[in-house]
Amino acid sequence: MASSLIKSSSSSLKRLTTMITSSSSSIVKSPIYPCPYTTRQKKQANYSTSSAAHHENRRAKSEEDEEHTEVASEGISRPLSEILKQLNKKVPDKLIRVRSDDGFSMNYIPWHIVNRIMNLYAPEWTGEVRSITYSPDGKSVSVVYRVTLHGTDAEISRESTGTVSVDDKGYGDPVQKAEAMAFRRACARLGLGLHLYHEDML
């Protein structure tokens, strides 16, 4: 009887030992997961760093944009004397065109080039058609055009007239061509291309 109890106890002890060993083995082999709290802290830290870098980049870009805006604004508004000095410079020969009128050749600057030069040196200039008048016989039309320069210290205006025949076969309608002529001449009175009107005297 005692012997069977010993055997039974021994057998139970072996099974218990096997279970403990098996449990220890499964514990060793089970994966180790990171602590959720530590992982959350790392994510928050990374987010905070990324957010700070993003805000810093936005602030730097904003300062850069403001700097460019200030530079551009400084180039637009200038004293009137500086604007007139730029407009009175000689226009490069490559921008000048030649046309014939009643057998005479004359140099001129196309109106769209005059417009671009005005936008470059006097971007705040304004222009307006003052009047459009047809001759009594209806054979010609005249346009009076005014150009005004706006400087930081003063402004100045000049007017001129352009007249063309209504039978002119060139491109554009008569009023359009008369306006372009008056515009060029008004700009010349401010110095732009003025040298073309007295080249023989230079």
SVG drawing of the C-alpha trace seen along z (x, -y; Angstrom):
<svg xmlns="http://www.w3.org/2000/svg" viewBox="-18 -120 43 122">
<polyline fill="none" stroke="black" stroke-width="0.4" points="0.0,0.0 2.8,-2.4 4.7,-1.4 1.7,-2.3 1.3,-5.6 5.0,-6.4 4.7,-5.4 1.6,-7.6 3.3,-10.5 6.4,-10.0 4.3,-9.9 2.4,-13.1 5.7,-14.8 7.0,-13.9 3.8,-15.3 4.1,-18.5 7.8,-18.8 6.9,-18.3 4.2,-21.0 6.5,-23.5 9.2,-22.8 6.7,-23.2 5.3,-26.4 8.8,-27.8 9.6,-27.0 6.5,-28.7 7.2,-31.8 10.7,-32.1 9.6,-31.7 6.6,-34.2 7.3,-37.5 8.1,-40.6 5.7,-43.5 6.7,-47.1 4.9,-48.9 2.0,-50.8 2.7,-53.8 6.3,-54.0 5.3,-53.7 2.6,-56.4 5.2,-58.7 7.6,-58.2 4.9,-58.8 3.9,-62.0 7.5,-63.1 8.0,-62.4 4.8,-64.3 5.9,-67.3 9.2,-67.4 7.6,-67.1 5.0,-69.8 7.7,-72.2 9.7,-71.7 6.6,-72.3 5.8,-75.6 9.4,-76.7 9.4,-76.1 6.1,-78.0 7.5,-80.9 10.7,-81.1 8.7,-81.0 6.4,-83.7 9.3,-85.9 10.8,-85.2 7.6,-86.2 7.4,-89.4 10.9,-90.2 10.2,-89.7 7.1,-91.8 9.0,-94.7 11.6,-94.6 9.0,-94.5 7.1,-97.5 10.3,-99.5 10.9,-99.0 7.4,-100.3 7.2,-103.6 10.0,-106.0 10.6,-109.7 9.5,-111.3 13.0,-112.4 14.2,-108.8 11.3,-107.7 12.0,-110.5 15.7,-109.7 15.0,-106.1 12.4,-107.1 14.9,-109.5 17.4,-106.8 18.0,-106.0 15.9,-103.1 18.0,-100.2 18.0,-100.1 16.6,-96.5 13.3,-97.8 12.9,-100.5 10.9,-100.0 10.9,-101.8 7.9,-102.7 7.3,-104.8 4.8,-107.6 4.3,-109.5 7.7,-108.5 9.5,-109.4 11.0,-106.8 10.7,-107.4 11.7,-105.5 9.2,-104.7 8.7,-102.5 5.6,-100.2 3.0,-101.1 3.2,-97.7 6.9,-98.1 6.3,-101.6 3.7,-100.1 6.2,-97.5 8.9,-100.1 6.4,-102.2 5.4,-99.2 9.1,-98.6 10.2,-102.1 6.9,-103.7 4.6,-100.8 2.2,-103.2 1.6,-105.2 -2.0,-105.9 -3.4,-106.8 -6.7,-108.0 -8.3,-109.0 -9.3,-112.6 -11.3,-113.0 -12.0,-111.4 -12.8,-113.8 -13.6,-113.2 -12.7,-115.8 -15.7,-117.8 -15.3,-115.8 -15.1,-112.5 -11.9,-111.6 -9.7,-111.5 -10.0,-110.9 -8.0,-112.5 -7.5,-111.1 -6.1,-113.1 -4.4,-110.9 -3.0,-111.8 -0.3,-109.9 0.3,-110.6 3.4,-109.5 2.9,-109.0 6.0,-109.4 6.4,-109.2 6.9,-113.0 4.9,-114.3 3.1,-113.5 3.2,-114.8 0.9,-114.6 1.5,-115.1 -1.0,-115.0 -0.6,-114.5 -2.7,-114.0 -2.7,-111.3 -4.5,-111.7 -4.9,-109.0 -7.0,-108.7 -10.1,-106.6 -9.1,-105.1 -5.8,-103.9 -5.3,-100.3 -3.0,-99.3 -3.9,-96.8 -6.5,-98.0 -9.3,-100.5 -8.6,-104.2 -9.4,-105.1 -7.2,-102.4 -4.2,-103.6 -4.8,-107.2 -4.9,-106.3 -1.6,-104.3 0.0,-107.3 -1.2,-109.8 0.0,-107.4 3.5,-107.1 3.7,-110.9 2.5,-111.6 5.2,-109.2 7.8,-110.9 6.9,-114.2 7.9,-112.5 11.2,-111.5 10.5,-107.9 11.9,-107.7 12.1,-111.5 15.5,-111.1 13.8,-109.7 12.2,-113.1 15.5,-114.9 18.1,-112.3 19.6,-114.5 20.5,-117.1 22.3,-114.6"/>
</svg>
